[in-house]
Amino acid sequence: MRTLRLPDDVCKLETLADFIADQLKDLDSYVLVGDSYGAVSSIAVATRQPKGLKGLVLSGGFARSPITSPLLKMLAALAPFFPGPFYRQLTLSFHAMQLASSFDKEGEIPWSIGKSRDFFIRETSHKAYVNRIRSIGKTDYTALLKNIDVPTLILTPEEDKLIGKEAAGVLVNGIKGAQEVVMPRTGHMFRFSHPGAYSLEIRKFLERASL
């Protein structure tokens, strides 16, 4: 198993796909597993049909930006100008609220808005957040989904206010043979709140696809 930490200073998904491909070039066979922004990054790589890619697992991902609310667009546009405490206290708090679901407290690991915010404070710098928001706004992989030619699992939470079910539908309809599993009573952060259920579905997929 290889876990990749995405660079903070990349503002284009195609550049990010170059980075990921370079990290995997020594592998003869691998399955890409991506969650949220990691899922979008995985899509960017998979559409290139790289040698060695044998399967794809996507959760909380999308082919084009799911941000349609004028308020969210305005906040995203303002984010670059407000680092430091403003970013940590306001931007990330609002972002965490958008990722929350009514099922989070029921998880194997009870989750909360505060836990999501703390996670982003630890793992996502202001520079990384801004670059990722910018990269999403410039990208639409919908037409390229047909290029993905490996067994693909789409893990969809029952409730995802930010991404929405439509985004998962675009992936399921655009990727030939994609399998979707809707995770009951979960939200966008189910990889953290329901790690056992998340890993079980991936294991079952790998067994079905003989990967």
N, C-alpha and C positions, 0 to 999 in steps of 0.2 A: 504494500500500500504506500502511495506517495501523496503527500498533502502539499499543495502549492499555495504559497502566500503571494497574492497578486500585488504587483508594484503600485505604489501610491501616485506616481507621477505620469500615468498614462491616461490620456483623455480620448483615445480612439479605440474602439473595440477590435478593429483589425490589427492594430499594434499590439493589443493585449493578446490576441490570438497568435501572433508571431511569437510572443514571449512564452506562451503555454506550449506551443509546438516545439520550441527549442528545448524546453524542460523535459519533453517526452521523447525526443528524437532517438534516445538510446534504447527505447523499449520496442520489442518486436510485437507485443500484443498488450492491449490495455483497454479498460472501460472507464470512460469519463463520468464522474458523478459530480453534479453541480447543483447548488441551492441558491435561489434568489439571484443576485448579480453573478454568482458563480455559474448558475444555469445559463444565463445569457452569454457568458464567456465561453461556456462549453458549446453552445449552439454555434458561435462564431467559428470555433475550431472544426466542429463536425461538418459544417456545410462545405468545407474544403476537401472532404473525403480523405483525410490523412492516412497514410500507410500505418498499419498497426492498430487503428481504432476498431474495436470489435463490438462495442455496445455503448449505450448512452442512458444515463439516469438524470432526469431533470425534475426539480421540485421548486415551486414558487417562481418559475421562470416565465419568460415572454419573448416574443419575436420582435415586438415593437413597444415603444414606451406606453405603459398603462396610465400615465399621468395625464388625465383629461380635465381635471378640475382647475378652473382659473386661479383659485386660491393656492393650490399646490404648485402650479406653474410659477406664480409670483414668488412664493417662498423659495422655490428652487433657483429662480433667477437672482434672488437676494443673497442666497447662501454664501457665494464667494466673497462678499464684502464684510461678512461678520464672522470672523474666527474667534478663537479663545472662549471666554465664558458664554458669549452669545450662542456660539455653535453648540457647546456642551449642554447648556441649560435650556435653550429654547428650540434650536433646530432639531437636535436629537430627541428631545422630549416629544416634539410634535411628530417626528418620524416614527418614534416608538408607538405613539398612539395610533397611527395609521396601520401599524403591523399587528395590533392587538386583536384578540378575538374573545368572544364570550366563553370559549372552552378552555382558555389557557390555564385556569386554576385547577382544572380536572386532570392535567397532564401527569405522566409518570414522574416528571419533575415539575411541580406547579410553577407556572410562569407568570410574569407580570410586565407591565409597561416599564417599571423601574429596572427590571433585569435586562430587558431589551436595550434600554438606554445605556446601562452600565456596560453591556457587551460592546456597543458601538463606540463608546468612549475608549475602551481598551483596544479595540481592533481596527477602528477606522479613523484615521486622522482627518483633520479638516481638508487638507489637500486631496486625500483619497476620495472623500465624500463628494467634493466639488467636481473632480475629474470624472467620477462615475456617473454623476447626474448629467454632466455634459455629454458623455459618451452615449448614454441612453437616448438623449434627445436627438442625436444625429443619426440614429441607426434604425433600420427596419429590415429584418431578415425573413419576413414573411415569404417573399418570392423565392428565397433560396432554401427553404425548408425541404423542398423536393430533392435536394442534393444529398440529404442525409440518408444513407443506405445501410445503416446498422440497426439491430434490434434496439428499440427505445422504450423506456418506461417513463411515463409522466405521472408523478405523484402530486395530487391536487388536494389541498386542505378543504374541508367542508366550508369554512368561512375565511375569506381573504378580502378584506375591504380595499386594500391598496391595489392588488394585482387583478383580482376578479376572475370568475369562472371563464369569461370570454377568452382571456389570454391562453388558458389551458386548452380551450377548444381550437384555437388557431394552431397550436402545436400538434394536437391530436389529428386534426384534419390535414395539416400540411406535411407531416412526416409519415411516409408510407409505413403501414404496419405498426404504428405506435400503439402501445398499450397504456391505458389510463387507469389508475387506481385512485379513487377518492377516499381520502383518509377521514373516517367519521369523527365528528366532534373534535376537530383540530383547527388551528389557525395557521397563519403564515410562518410562525416560529416553531412549527411542530418538530423540526429536526432537533430542537433543544428541549421542548416540553414532552415529546414522545419519542425519545431516541430508540427505544426497543422496537416499537411498531415501525419506525422508519427503516431501521436496519433489517428487520424481518422481511419487509416488502422487497427490499433490494436483493436480499438473499434468495427469495422465491423467484424473482425475475431472472437472476443469474442462473438458477437451476433450470427454469423453463427454457431459457435461451441456450443452455449448455455452454455457458461462458465461464 
